[in-house]
Amino acid sequence: MIKNPRDILKKPLITEKSMDLVGENKYTFIVDLNSNKIEIKRAVEELFKVKVDKVHTLRYKGKVKRVRGRIGRTSAYKKAIVTLKEGKIEIFEGV
């Protein structure tokens, strides 16, 4: 079953470090935990009409936090750093 690209790419990650990578033609996204590199590449190419060269993924476990004496956990997430062959993604340009 083919996933919808909008379900794979959840949101762009805009931090100081990720904005420095934009100069190297690398863009950072929070992606679905169960998606793989091939699905991420197809989703970026389909949504933004660009050519993807590489995809690097990182998984983050949720951190343990305490609120009013109760122990909880923040959500786990997966981050993808996408390197483009050609083209630009306009979402990152306006920030």
Helices and strands as residue ranges (DSSP letters): H 5-8, E 9-12, H 16-22, E 26-31, H 37-48, E 51-60, E 64-67, E 70-73, E 77-86, H 90-93
